[in-house]
Structures are given as structure tokens and as C-alpha cells.
Amino acid sequence: MTLDQTKNAEASQSTQVAAPTKQVKPFEPGSYEMQNHFYPRVLNAQIHPLVRFFMNLGNERIAQRYCHLHPETPYEDILAVLQKESRFFRWGGADLFQTTTDKGIRQTVVIETNSSPSGQKSMPLLEEGQEQAGYRKLLERSFLPAVRKKKSLKGVLAVLHDKNPMETEGYASTLADLAGETVYHVPFYVNDPNPPARFVDGILEIYVKGDWVPVRGALKYVTQRPWTRIPPITKTLIFNPVLCCLAGGRNKLLAAKAYDMFNANHQESGFQIHAPETIWDVSHREIPFWVERMGGFAVVKNPYSNAGQGVWTITNQDELDAFMALEQRYDQFIVQALIGNRNWSSRGSHGSLYHLGTIPNKKKNLFVVDFRFMVGSSPEGFFPVAIYARRARKPLAKDLDGSVHSWEMLGTNLSVKKEDGSWDTESHRLLLMDSRDFNALGLGVDDLVEAYIQSVLAVSAIEDMSARLVTQKGKFRRRLFQSLNPDASLVEEICE
């Protein structure tokens, strides 16, 4: 399809007068260059043999192993979840902690699920000869089959982004090769008053060389309040739709409710999403009460932020006072049990959880580490895409003395927001699935099986919530969403 064939004849009817200041970037077939889309460390990294072995197991063998570890779970039930194709949430990344209890019972815990996850640039190659790696795997198995189902819609292909050009350009250049056509890399920032993208009657249009051009399919890596400029449901295939962001992919409050509902519905199957105890629909003034209820240790979250923003670890009165003094955009919060060390973790209804962390280094320090597990959904079911880990800045202290802020020991996100609003990455804290870093994580194949299952269950729960928020006629159920998420400030931001 040529660009001339896709120009929108009604572009002159737009109320927008000035041309967008930010420009789209075209990627032609053959433009992919591996060194532009991976961290330098990853280019020469050799994937750990154990990780390669796991990534090639397949869902049937993974399900069989999981049921051997959990005999209470019927094989047919867990396999049915793994083989189900998502209608909305086709690409997700779960952030996971490896924890233990007072009795030494290990558990993989879901901290949050991301509907625009990073990870490709941090994953060593599974096959030396396939330099497009996970970019190609996700697009080929998940994105393109979804686009082909939208045969009636004409237009170009695009990648929407508001950060992470290393990965988003990797998707755009790989997609150009797979589709055999130009793919447009489109900046779509939350505070841009005149962006080069818009929606007209549910169809995404992008500004290319003086014309508004319709888009038939777009991969969305838009992380900052995407519902302010992308409708929940669109005619253009958006991968993933903002519906998934609101249903839990960028909404920790509704994610907690989705997990709870999923667990209730699958109680007889013996598998559950493991998440920290979560109190939802908490007003700002109620937060000290819930922190006290958890023994003075808690995690307070703005439900709609990401990249480590809007998360506060509370371990003493000073940290609580500092949080309460901040001005907040939204009306509702969630309060979660804090996972710390043996002597300082939240008291939950089912006891306390403690970080396993890394293997102690030569200084006998261990660090909190989380795992990002990225999965895709295809017509054949779910599949693993990429894995990486991130460690905290400071080692995990046995006891707290107030000398180090708790976030320095517990916060693992690599993204850092600079004063000008742009983003930087502390990549020195990245831990790869390679022969060097993997050994420090203390993981085995069974841990990867647990992590994959928990990631798929979390994505499935948000998929189920997404389906509940859509009418039989394919409309967004705004009133139901508002009753589930009673935050007027958020609801007012959702565009249609």
C-alpha cells in the first residue's frame, strides 16, 4: 500500500491549524540495525543455557512441570489458560519478586503488570542468527495476526511512543521488514498541545508530509496517562488498546480488583495470582490508618503512574510525613503490604513476606531484585518473549536505622525522570539473563516456570477485566468503570 493511496480526503476539515512541531520518522524495509536496539552490554552477552532451555520448552511441557510442582492443579485447567488467545491484552510484562516466609516457603509475587512493557533491549539473543530477536517474535506471532483480522480497515502501520526510542524504533524497523512497507515512528507525548497523531471517528491518523494519513494498525508504547489522548476502544487496531491500560495494565487499583476476581473464579482449579495484600479505594487522609494497620510498614501507590513514579515505601514516620505533604493529582490510592527484610516487613492477613534478593556478593551484601517477564498472546496461546532483572541501588539492610531511605533499598525501576520531563536509565543496575548475571539471581528452571505462569495469570486477569468493560456492541462501559474505579479526577481524563 502506497502513502498516496492512504491519504485522508477529509483532513481539511480538521480544527487543528498549525502543523505539529514533532515529526514522525519513517522506517523502510532493511533499516533494522541491531546495535541501535539493544544495550551495548547485551550485544556481546551469551544467554544462559538454563534460560534458553526454558524459553524453548513450550506450553505443554511447562504446564506438565507446573502441575507436578502443584498437584492440586489439573493439567487441563492450566493448559487451557496458557493456550487461550487474548482478545484485547495481547502483550504484557509482569514485574515479579522472589520471596519467602517465616517458614521458608518460597513464592513468586506479582507486583504489577504493564501494558506497554520494555524488555527487548535487555534480552540476549536466543539464536545468534536472528538479530531481530524478540522484536520479530512478538510482531510475527501476535501483532501481525491481529492486524490481518482488521481486513476492512485501510491505512499505514505505525508505532506510537512517548519514551524508549531504542525499543520503539526496533519495533518500527522490524515491522517494516515483516510487512514489506514503510512504518512510521510517531511521538505522542502527554503534554504536547499539537501532536502528530489524532483520532477521527475512532481511526488513528498521523501527520506525514503535510497530510493526515489513516493508520490500520499501531503498536502502542505510550506510558504516561495514555487515556488522555487515546480512546479506550478504537477502529484502528491498537496493540494494546487503552482499554487494557484502564483495566489494570496502567491502573494498579483496577489490577488489584482484577486479580482478586480472577482468583475467586479459579479457586477450584488450584492456581492463584500471588500479590501483596492490597487495600484499594483509599483516600489520601486514610493512608496513615492503613500504614498503622500493616505495622508501620507499607507501600503507597498512585494507581495510575509507572516507571517507578508514584510509588512510596513507608518504613518510619518521617517517610510517611514526607508523603502526606505532597500534592497529589488523583483522589484514590492503593496501600500494599511492604516486602522487606526479616526484621522489617508488613504484617499482613496471611503473615509477612521477605525478599530473597541476590546471592550475597564478596562484601556479603544482597540486593532486592525484581524480574520483568514479558509475554505475548498469539492464536496458539501465550508465549514467553523476554526476561530481565533489576536490582536496587543500596543493599538490603538487616535492620533499619534511618541512615538510608527505604526506597534506595527497595526501589528497582531503572527509569529516572529528569527535571526537563525527559527520561534517563540507570542501566548499571540491569541484570541480564546471561552467563554472568544469571548466576547471581539464585534462580532455577522451576522458578522461571513459576514466573511465567504468574505473568500469564496476571495478564489473563486484566484481559478478563477488559472484556467486562466492553458492551456487546463494542462500546466502553464508562459507568461500570466509574463504579469500579471511583476516582472522578481519572474519569474526567478519559477521552472518547
Secondary structure, 3 states (H helix, E strand, C coil): CCCHHHCCCCHHHCCCCCCCCCCCEEECCCCCCHHHCCCHHHHCCCECHHHHHHHCCCHHHHHHHHHHHCCCCCHHHHHHHHCCCCCCCCEEEEEEEEEECCCCCCEEEEEEEECCCCCHHHCCCCCCCCCCHHHHHHHHHHHHHHHHCCCCCCCEEEEEECCCHHHHHHHHHHHHHHHCCCEEEEECCCCCCCCCEEEECCEEEEEECCEEEEEEEEEEECCCCHHHCCCCCCCCEEECCHHHHHHHHCCHHHHHHHHHHHHHHCHHHCCCCCCCCEEEEEEHHHHHHHHHHCCCCEEEECCCCCCCCCEEEECCHHHHHHHHCCCCCCCEEEEEECCEECCECCCECCECCEECCCCCCCCCCCCCEEEEEEEEEECCEEEEEEEEEEECCCCCCCCCCCCCCHHHHHCCCCEEECCCCCEEECHHHEECCECCCHHHHCCCHHHHHHHHHHHHHHHHHHHHHHHHCECCCCCECHHHHHHHCCCHHHHHHCCC
